[in-house]
Amino acid sequence: MREICEEMGVCAKVVRIWVAAGAPIAVEGRDKRRKYSAEAARLQLWRETAAGTKQKAEA
């Protein structure tokens, strides 16, 4: 989680929102032992695609 937050410049709450929205983030474990992992390039592409979809919906 910490690495994703640092790489993308967001907080843990945002990462959890992205996971719920279908971001390409792997989640392993349960409760306090959860581990989050992602490939930076795939996650950035997902963010750009999601932002483009949101902008089209607002237009």
PyMOL Python script that loads the backbone (N, CA, C, O; Angstrom):
from pymol import cmd

cmd.read_pdbstr("""\
ATOM      1  N   MET A   1       0.830  -1.196   0.000  1.00  0.00           N
ATOM      2  CA  MET A   1       0.000   0.000   0.000  1.00  0.00           C
ATOM      3  C   MET A   1       0.870   1.253   0.000  1.00  0.00           C
ATOM      4  O   MET A   1       0.642   2.176  -0.782  1.00  0.00           O
ATOM      5  N   ARG A   2       1.858   1.278   0.874  1.00  0.00           N
ATOM      6  CA  ARG A   2       2.709   2.464   0.995  1.00  0.00           C
ATOM      7  C   ARG A   2       3.374   2.798  -0.327  1.00  0.00           C
ATOM      8  O   ARG A   2       3.450   3.965  -0.711  1.00  0.00           O
ATOM      9  N   GLU A   3       3.857   1.774  -1.029  1.00  0.00           N
ATOM     10  CA  GLU A   3       4.550   2.004  -2.299  1.00  0.00           C
ATOM     11  C   GLU A   3       3.590   2.565  -3.355  1.00  0.00           C
ATOM     12  O   GLU A   3       3.961   3.450  -4.125  1.00  0.00           O
ATOM     13  N   ILE A   4       2.368   2.053  -3.387  1.00  0.00           N
ATOM     14  CA  ILE A   4       1.384   2.563  -4.345  1.00  0.00           C
ATOM     15  C   ILE A   4       1.079   4.030  -4.034  1.00  0.00           C
ATOM     16  O   ILE A   4       1.022   4.865  -4.937  1.00  0.00           O
ATOM     17  N   CYS A   5       0.885   4.329  -2.763  1.00  0.00           N
ATOM     18  CA  CYS A   5       0.596   5.709  -2.352  1.00  0.00           C
ATOM     19  C   CYS A   5       1.726   6.651  -2.756  1.00  0.00           C
ATOM     20  O   CYS A   5       1.484   7.732  -3.294  1.00  0.00           O
ATOM     21  N   GLU A   6       2.954   6.233  -2.493  1.00  0.00           N
ATOM     22  CA  GLU A   6       4.106   7.073  -2.830  1.00  0.00           C
ATOM     23  C   GLU A   6       4.239   7.261  -4.336  1.00  0.00           C
ATOM     24  O   GLU A   6       4.466   8.374  -4.810  1.00  0.00           O
ATOM     25  N   GLU A   7       4.098   6.183  -5.081  1.00  0.00           N
ATOM     26  CA  GLU A   7       4.276   6.245  -6.537  1.00  0.00           C
ATOM     27  C   GLU A   7       3.198   7.105  -7.208  1.00  0.00           C
ATOM     28  O   GLU A   7       3.488   7.858  -8.138  1.00  0.00           O
ATOM     29  N   MET A   8       1.961   6.988  -6.732  1.00  0.00           N
ATOM     30  CA  MET A   8       0.843   7.686  -7.366  1.00  0.00           C
ATOM     31  C   MET A   8       0.509   9.014  -6.694  1.00  0.00           C
ATOM     32  O   MET A   8      -0.306   9.775  -7.215  1.00  0.00           O
ATOM     33  N   GLY A   9       1.113   9.302  -5.560  1.00  0.00           N
ATOM     34  CA  GLY A   9       0.874  10.573  -4.886  1.00  0.00           C
ATOM     35  C   GLY A   9      -0.507  10.701  -4.264  1.00  0.00           C
ATOM     36  O   GLY A   9      -1.104  11.777  -4.271  1.00  0.00           O
ATOM     37  N   VAL A  10      -1.007   9.599  -3.730  1.00  0.00           N
ATOM     38  CA  VAL A  10      -2.329   9.593  -3.105  1.00  0.00           C
ATOM     39  C   VAL A  10      -2.253   8.940  -1.724  1.00  0.00           C
ATOM     40  O   VAL A  10      -1.229   8.368  -1.350  1.00  0.00           O
ATOM     41  N   CYS A  11      -3.358   9.035  -0.972  1.00  0.00           N
ATOM     42  CA  CYS A  11      -3.406   8.412   0.350  1.00  0.00           C
ATOM     43  C   CYS A  11      -4.032   7.014   0.253  1.00  0.00           C
ATOM     44  O   CYS A  11      -4.558   6.626  -0.790  1.00  0.00           O
ATOM     45  N   ALA A  12      -3.965   6.280   1.349  1.00  0.00           N
ATOM     46  CA  ALA A  12      -4.488   4.913   1.387  1.00  0.00           C
ATOM     47  C   ALA A  12      -5.988   4.867   1.092  1.00  0.00           C
ATOM     48  O   ALA A  12      -6.469   3.920   0.470  1.00  0.00           O
ATOM     49  N   LYS A  13      -6.720   5.876   1.531  1.00  0.00           N
ATOM     50  CA  LYS A  13      -8.162   5.912   1.280  1.00  0.00           C
ATOM     51  C   LYS A  13      -8.461   5.920  -0.212  1.00  0.00           C
ATOM     52  O   LYS A  13      -9.389   5.252  -0.668  1.00  0.00           O
ATOM     53  N   VAL A  14      -7.677   6.673  -0.969  1.00  0.00           N
ATOM     54  CA  VAL A  14      -7.863   6.739  -2.426  1.00  0.00           C
ATOM     55  C   VAL A  14      -7.556   5.384  -3.056  1.00  0.00           C
ATOM     56  O   VAL A  14      -8.269   4.948  -3.960  1.00  0.00           O
ATOM     57  N   VAL A  15      -6.519   4.724  -2.596  1.00  0.00           N
ATOM     58  CA  VAL A  15      -6.182   3.399  -3.135  1.00  0.00           C
ATOM     59  C   VAL A  15      -7.334   2.432  -2.897  1.00  0.00           C
ATOM     60  O   VAL A  15      -7.676   1.656  -3.789  1.00  0.00           O
ATOM     61  N   ARG A  16      -7.934   2.463  -1.725  1.00  0.00           N
ATOM     62  CA  ARG A  16      -9.081   1.587  -1.436  1.00  0.00           C
ATOM     63  C   ARG A  16     -10.269   1.913  -2.337  1.00  0.00           C
ATOM     64  O   ARG A  16     -10.989   1.011  -2.767  1.00  0.00           O
ATOM     65  N   ILE A  17     -10.476   3.192  -2.623  1.00  0.00           N
ATOM     66  CA  ILE A  17     -11.555   3.595  -3.544  1.00  0.00           C
ATOM     67  C   ILE A  17     -11.272   3.050  -4.939  1.00  0.00           C
ATOM     68  O   ILE A  17     -12.170   2.542  -5.610  1.00  0.00           O
ATOM     69  N   TRP A  18     -10.015   3.159  -5.370  1.00  0.00           N
ATOM     70  CA  TRP A  18      -9.643   2.624  -6.682  1.00  0.00           C
ATOM     71  C   TRP A  18      -9.883   1.124  -6.759  1.00  0.00           C
ATOM     72  O   TRP A  18     -10.390   0.627  -7.765  1.00  0.00           O
ATOM     73  N   VAL A  19      -9.525   0.401  -5.709  1.00  0.00           N
ATOM     74  CA  VAL A  19      -9.734  -1.048  -5.684  1.00  0.00           C
ATOM     75  C   VAL A  19     -11.219  -1.341  -5.870  1.00  0.00           C
ATOM     76  O   VAL A  19     -11.588  -2.201  -6.669  1.00  0.00           O
ATOM     77  N   ALA A  20     -12.064  -0.637  -5.141  1.00  0.00           N
ATOM     78  CA  ALA A  20     -13.509  -0.836  -5.252  1.00  0.00           C
ATOM     79  C   ALA A  20     -14.022  -0.496  -6.650  1.00  0.00           C
ATOM     80  O   ALA A  20     -15.015  -1.063  -7.106  1.00  0.00           O
ATOM     81  N   ALA A  21     -13.341   0.433  -7.330  1.00  0.00           N
ATOM     82  CA  ALA A  21     -13.747   0.848  -8.684  1.00  0.00           C
ATOM     83  C   ALA A  21     -13.191  -0.069  -9.771  1.00  0.00           C
ATOM     84  O   ALA A  21     -13.488   0.115 -10.951  1.00  0.00           O
ATOM     85  N   GLY A  22     -12.386  -1.056  -9.376  1.00  0.00           N
ATOM     86  CA  GLY A  22     -11.876  -2.018 -10.354  1.00  0.00           C
ATOM     87  C   GLY A  22     -10.474  -1.750 -10.866  1.00  0.00           C
ATOM     88  O   GLY A  22     -10.088  -2.272 -11.912  1.00  0.00           O
ATOM     89  N   ALA A  23      -9.710  -0.951 -10.152  1.00  0.00           N
ATOM     90  CA  ALA A  23      -8.328  -0.676 -10.565  1.00  0.00           C
ATOM     91  C   ALA A  23      -7.513  -1.969 -10.566  1.00  0.00           C
ATOM     92  O   ALA A  23      -7.799  -2.891  -9.803  1.00  0.00           O
ATOM     93  N   PRO A  24      -6.497  -2.029 -11.428  1.00  0.00           N
ATOM     94  CA  PRO A  24      -5.661  -3.235 -11.495  1.00  0.00           C
ATOM     95  C   PRO A  24      -4.688  -3.310 -10.311  1.00  0.00           C
ATOM     96  O   PRO A  24      -3.473  -3.188 -10.468  1.00  0.00           O
ATOM     97  N   ILE A  25      -5.259  -3.514  -9.136  1.00  0.00           N
ATOM     98  CA  ILE A  25      -4.484  -3.633  -7.904  1.00  0.00           C
ATOM     99  C   ILE A  25      -4.828  -4.976  -7.280  1.00  0.00           C
ATOM    100  O   ILE A  25      -5.995  -5.259  -7.012  1.00  0.00           O
ATOM    101  N   ALA A  26      -3.824  -5.794  -7.050  1.00  0.00           N
ATOM    102  CA  ALA A  26      -4.040  -7.091  -6.412  1.00  0.00           C
ATOM    103  C   ALA A  26      -4.138  -6.893  -4.908  1.00  0.00           C
ATOM    104  O   ALA A  26      -3.342  -6.163  -4.317  1.00  0.00           O
ATOM    105  N   VAL A  27      -5.115  -7.543  -4.294  1.00  0.00           N
ATOM    106  CA  VAL A  27      -5.299  -7.471  -2.845  1.00  0.00           C
ATOM    107  C   VAL A  27      -5.225  -8.886  -2.304  1.00  0.00           C
ATOM    108  O   VAL A  27      -5.994  -9.757  -2.710  1.00  0.00           O
ATOM    109  N   GLU A  28      -4.299  -9.109  -1.388  1.00  0.00           N
ATOM    110  CA  GLU A  28      -4.126 -10.431  -0.784  1.00  0.00           C
ATOM    111  C   GLU A  28      -4.293 -10.322   0.721  1.00  0.00           C
ATOM    112  O   GLU A  28      -3.918  -9.316   1.323  1.00  0.00           O
ATOM    113  N   GLY A  29      -4.851 -11.350   1.322  1.00  0.00           N
ATOM    114  CA  GLY A  29      -5.005 -11.370   2.772  1.00  0.00           C
ATOM    115  C   GLY A  29      -6.314 -10.755   3.225  1.00  0.00           C
ATOM    116  O   GLY A  29      -7.156 -10.356   2.421  1.00  0.00           O
ATOM    117  N   ARG A  30      -6.459 -10.692   4.545  1.00  0.00           N
ATOM    118  CA  ARG A  30      -7.687 -10.172   5.136  1.00  0.00           C
ATOM    119  C   ARG A  30      -7.366  -9.178   6.235  1.00  0.00           C
ATOM    120  O   ARG A  30      -6.290  -9.213   6.831  1.00  0.00           O
ATOM    121  N   ASP A  31      -8.306  -8.303   6.491  1.00  0.00           N
ATOM    122  CA  ASP A  31      -8.244  -7.339   7.583  1.00  0.00           C
ATOM    123  C   ASP A  31      -6.910  -6.605   7.645  1.00  0.00           C
ATOM    124  O   ASP A  31      -6.499  -5.998   6.655  1.00  0.00           O
ATOM    125  N   LYS A  32      -6.235  -6.647   8.774  1.00  0.00           N
ATOM    126  CA  LYS A  32      -5.004  -5.872   8.951  1.00  0.00           C
ATOM    127  C   LYS A  32      -3.808  -6.476   8.222  1.00  0.00           C
ATOM    128  O   LYS A  32      -2.766  -5.830   8.109  1.00  0.00           O
ATOM    129  N   ARG A  33      -3.939  -7.684   7.735  1.00  0.00           N
ATOM    130  CA  ARG A  33      -2.843  -8.336   7.025  1.00  0.00           C
ATOM    131  C   ARG A  33      -2.960  -8.213   5.506  1.00  0.00           C
ATOM    132  O   ARG A  33      -2.293  -8.939   4.769  1.00  0.00           O
ATOM    133  N   ARG A  34      -3.794  -7.310   5.048  1.00  0.00           N
ATOM    134  CA  ARG A  34      -3.956  -7.122   3.601  1.00  0.00           C
ATOM    135  C   ARG A  34      -2.688  -6.585   2.981  1.00  0.00           C
ATOM    136  O   ARG A  34      -1.990  -5.753   3.562  1.00  0.00           O
ATOM    137  N   LYS A  35      -2.401  -7.080   1.783  1.00  0.00           N
ATOM    138  CA  LYS A  35      -1.271  -6.595   1.001  1.00  0.00           C
ATOM    139  C   LYS A  35      -1.805  -6.150  -0.352  1.00  0.00           C
ATOM    140  O   LYS A  35      -2.577  -6.858  -0.999  1.00  0.00           O
ATOM    141  N   TYR A  36      -1.380  -4.971  -0.762  1.00  0.00           N
ATOM    142  CA  TYR A  36      -1.793  -4.401  -2.038  1.00  0.00           C
ATOM    143  C   TYR A  36      -0.582  -4.337  -2.951  1.00  0.00           C
ATOM    144  O   TYR A  36       0.502  -3.938  -2.525  1.00  0.00           O
ATOM    145  N   SER A  37      -0.763  -4.728  -4.210  1.00  0.00           N
ATOM    146  CA  SER A  37       0.342  -4.625  -5.159  1.00  0.00           C
ATOM    147  C   SER A  37      -0.206  -4.275  -6.539  1.00  0.00           C
ATOM    148  O   SER A  37      -1.324  -4.643  -6.899  1.00  0.00           O
ATOM    149  N   ALA A  38       0.610  -3.559  -7.292  1.00  0.00           N
ATOM    150  CA  ALA A  38       0.196  -3.152  -8.630  1.00  0.00           C
ATOM    151  C   ALA A  38       1.417  -2.810  -9.461  1.00  0.00           C
ATOM    152  O   ALA A  38       2.465  -2.444  -8.929  1.00  0.00           O
ATOM    153  N   GLU A  39       1.271  -2.931 -10.764  1.00  0.00           N
ATOM    154  CA  GLU A  39       2.298  -2.473 -11.692  1.00  0.00           C
ATOM    155  C   GLU A  39       1.994  -1.001 -11.974  1.00  0.00           C
ATOM    156  O   GLU A  39       0.881  -0.656 -12.372  1.00  0.00           O
ATOM    157  N   ALA A  40       2.966  -0.157 -11.771  1.00  0.00           N
ATOM    158  CA  ALA A  40       2.762   1.288 -11.896  1.00  0.00           C
ATOM    159  C   ALA A  40       2.225   1.683 -13.276  1.00  0.00           C
ATOM    160  O   ALA A  40       1.317   2.510 -13.366  1.00  0.00           O
ATOM    161  N   ALA A  41       2.761   1.114 -14.333  1.00  0.00           N
ATOM    162  CA  ALA A  41       2.342   1.489 -15.685  1.00  0.00           C
ATOM    163  C   ALA A  41       0.876   1.118 -15.933  1.00  0.00           C
ATOM    164  O   ALA A  41       0.122   1.913 -16.495  1.00  0.00           O
ATOM    165  N   ARG A  42       0.475  -0.077 -15.518  1.00  0.00           N
ATOM    166  CA  ARG A  42      -0.925  -0.501 -15.716  1.00  0.00           C
ATOM    167  C   ARG A  42      -1.876   0.343 -14.889  1.00  0.00           C
ATOM    168  O   ARG A  42      -2.964   0.689 -15.348  1.00  0.00           O
ATOM    169  N   LEU A  43      -1.465   0.680 -13.651  1.00  0.00           N
ATOM    170  CA  LEU A  43      -2.313   1.494 -12.793  1.00  0.00           C
ATOM    171  C   LEU A  43      -2.456   2.908 -13.358  1.00  0.00           C
ATOM    172  O   LEU A  43      -3.545   3.482 -13.325  1.00  0.00           O
ATOM    173  N   GLN A  44      -1.373   3.464 -13.871  1.00  0.00           N
ATOM    174  CA  GLN A  44      -1.445   4.806 -14.469  1.00  0.00           C
ATOM    175  C   GLN A  44      -2.340   4.799 -15.702  1.00  0.00           C
ATOM    176  O   GLN A  44      -3.122   5.728 -15.900  1.00  0.00           O
ATOM    177  N   LEU A  45      -2.238   3.781 -16.518  1.00  0.00           N
ATOM    178  CA  LEU A  45      -3.108   3.671 -17.692  1.00  0.00           C
ATOM    179  C   LEU A  45      -4.570   3.591 -17.264  1.00  0.00           C
ATOM    180  O   LEU A  45      -5.433   4.219 -17.878  1.00  0.00           O
ATOM    181  N   TRP A  46      -4.851   2.824 -16.219  1.00  0.00           N
ATOM    182  CA  TRP A  46      -6.217   2.727 -15.691  1.00  0.00           C
ATOM    183  C   TRP A  46      -6.701   4.093 -15.217  1.00  0.00           C
ATOM    184  O   TRP A  46      -7.841   4.473 -15.484  1.00  0.00           O
ATOM    185  N   ARG A  47      -5.849   4.827 -14.522  1.00  0.00           N
ATOM    186  CA  ARG A  47      -6.221   6.168 -14.034  1.00  0.00           C
ATOM    187  C   ARG A  47      -6.562   7.087 -15.194  1.00  0.00           C
ATOM    188  O   ARG A  47      -7.556   7.812 -15.139  1.00  0.00           O
ATOM    189  N   GLU A  48      -5.749   7.065 -16.245  1.00  0.00           N
ATOM    190  CA  GLU A  48      -5.991   7.923 -17.403  1.00  0.00           C
ATOM    191  C   GLU A  48      -7.293   7.544 -18.098  1.00  0.00           C
ATOM    192  O   GLU A  48      -8.060   8.416 -18.505  1.00  0.00           O
ATOM    193  N   THR A  49      -7.539   6.249 -18.232  1.00  0.00           N
ATOM    194  CA  THR A  49      -8.767   5.781 -18.866  1.00  0.00           C
ATOM    195  C   THR A  49      -9.972   6.163 -18.021  1.00  0.00           C
ATOM    196  O   THR A  49     -10.976   6.633 -18.556  1.00  0.00           O
ATOM    197  N   ALA A  50      -9.887   5.968 -16.715  1.00  0.00           N
ATOM    198  CA  ALA A  50     -10.983   6.316 -15.814  1.00  0.00           C
ATOM    199  C   ALA A  50     -11.259   7.806 -15.847  1.00  0.00           C
ATOM    200  O   ALA A  50     -12.419   8.217 -15.826  1.00  0.00           O
ATOM    201  N   ALA A  51     -10.222   8.621 -15.899  1.00  0.00           N
ATOM    202  CA  ALA A  51     -10.399  10.071 -15.950  1.00  0.00           C
ATOM    203  C   ALA A  51     -11.064  10.481 -17.259  1.00  0.00           C
ATOM    204  O   ALA A  51     -11.919  11.366 -17.264  1.00  0.00           O
ATOM    205  N   GLY A  52     -10.686   9.854 -18.360  1.00  0.00           N
ATOM    206  CA  GLY A  52     -11.288  10.152 -19.655  1.00  0.00           C
ATOM    207  C   GLY A  52     -12.760   9.782 -19.688  1.00  0.00           C
ATOM    208  O   GLY A  52     -13.577  10.510 -20.252  1.00  0.00           O
ATOM    209  N   THR A  53     -13.099   8.657 -19.088  1.00  0.00           N
ATOM    210  CA  THR A  53     -14.491   8.222 -19.021  1.00  0.00           C
ATOM    211  C   THR A  53     -15.311   9.185 -18.176  1.00  0.00           C
ATOM    212  O   THR A  53     -16.447   9.512 -18.520  1.00  0.00           O
ATOM    213  N   LYS A  54     -14.734   9.634 -17.074  1.00  0.00           N
ATOM    214  CA  LYS A  54     -15.429  10.572 -16.188  1.00  0.00           C
ATOM    215  C   LYS A  54     -15.663  11.908 -16.893  1.00  0.00           C
ATOM    216  O   LYS A  54     -16.733  12.500 -16.756  1.00  0.00           O
ATOM    217  N   GLN A  55     -14.676  12.385 -17.640  1.00  0.00           N
ATOM    218  CA  GLN A  55     -14.809  13.657 -18.337  1.00  0.00           C
ATOM    219  C   GLN A  55     -15.893  13.575 -19.407  1.00  0.00           C
ATOM    220  O   GLN A  55     -16.661  14.521 -19.586  1.00  0.00           O
ATOM    221  N   LYS A  56     -15.960  12.451 -20.116  1.00  0.00           N
ATOM    222  CA  LYS A  56     -16.993  12.287 -21.143  1.00  0.00           C
ATOM    223  C   LYS A  56     -18.383  12.263 -20.516  1.00  0.00           C
ATOM    224  O   LYS A  56     -19.330  12.804 -21.085  1.00  0.00           O
ATOM    225  N   ALA A  57     -18.509  11.642 -19.352  1.00  0.00           N
ATOM    226  CA  ALA A  57     -19.806  11.553 -18.675  1.00  0.00           C
ATOM    227  C   ALA A  57     -20.248  12.928 -18.183  1.00  0.00           C
ATOM    228  O   ALA A  57     -21.445  13.207 -18.136  1.00  0.00           O
ATOM    229  N   GLU A  58     -19.300  13.790 -17.816  1.00  0.00           N
ATOM    230  CA  GLU A  58     -19.644  15.115 -17.320  1.00  0.00           C
ATOM    231  C   GLU A  58     -19.992  16.078 -18.449  1.00  0.00           C
ATOM    232  O   GLU A  58     -20.647  17.094 -18.211  1.00  0.00           O
ATOM    233  N   ALA A  59     -19.569  15.779 -19.668  1.00  0.00           N
ATOM    234  CA  ALA A  59     -19.818  16.684 -20.802  1.00  0.00           C
ATOM    235  C   ALA A  59     -21.219  16.623 -21.322  1.00  0.00           C
ATOM    236  O   ALA A  59     -21.558  17.332 -22.270  1.00  0.00           O
TER     237      ALA A  59
END
""", "prot")
cmd.dss("prot")
cmd.show_as("cartoon", "prot")
cmd.util.cbc("prot")
cmd.orient("prot")
